[in-house]
Amino acid sequence: MIRLLLCTDMDRTVIPNGIQKEAIGARETFSQFCYEHTVTLVYVTGRHLALMSQAVKKYKLPIADYAITDVGTRIYHQKDNQWHPICAWEKEINQDWHGIEPTKIHHLVCAIPGISLQEFEKQNSHKISFYIDLQQLDESGCFAHVKKQLSPLNINTNLIWSIDETSNTGLLDILPPKANKLHAIEFLQKHLGYEAQEVVFAGDSGNDLEVLISPVQSVLVANATPELKKQALSLVKQKGTEQQFYQAVNTKNNNGNYSSGILQGVMHYLPTFKQYIKG
């Protein structure tokens, strides 16, 4: 039996909250496809669980079977209309920080001009998130300052940079090295027993780049920025993962934005699934 573990970012990937237009009926078609019994849907998002659930209702998205939330620091399974954490994942990533208190990181990083702590509900013990004033810091400058400030703690970190286009605000997540979208997807793939050719990931932004250029079959939706498209294409050539990277496109008869782009990518990797797309 042909099956699919479909992993997708949310904001500006399956959620049409970017500046590009969404195709008429795209989400309805996507939802119908995801409810096929051979498709297991996974949301991979920087949002925390409650905010993810709000977005599903607001945008009338399909209910996922699994959720990788908080930029890869939490994994949940949906069962009996409730979300259950996969504790084995938390044990896996907890090894990196040796139980260090997040407040120690808060104080050191917030001492950097142009950096402020995000709201309480956007934090957890393995995800520490900040807003960046782009008038004061760019990505390279931010990373240099943060690494210097955290050096006394003698811990390894995974720094994730992205930009909220709607507010032109920089976003920084500090995570344990193992806590990232790529490792979380690979963990879930192994946990559920899927082969590499049965997994597809879709994303749109810089915090998806690690997965997009990896050996995981990936789709960059057409509404991604030209800069990211160029960067991703360059990196997959360097890494030799061109066969596992697909750039969705907008043509006269085929919209590659958001959920339409996700399905375009699925058809590229697994054309036999075309029979399940109604629309």
Secondary structure, DSSP 8 states (H G I E B T S, - for coil): ---EEEEE-TBTTTB--SSS---TTHHHHHHHHHTSTTEEEEEE-SS-HHHHHHHHHHTT----SEEEEGGGTEEEEEETTEEEE-HHHHHHHHTTTTT--HHHHHHHHHTSTTEEE--GGG-BTTBEEEEE-TTT--HHHHHHHHHHHHGGG----EEEEEEETTTTEEEEEEE-TT-SHHHHHHHHHHHHT--GGGEEEEE-SGGGHHHHTSSS-EEE-TTS-HHHHHHHHHHHHHHT-GGGEEE----SS---SHHHHHHHHHHHH-GGGGGG---
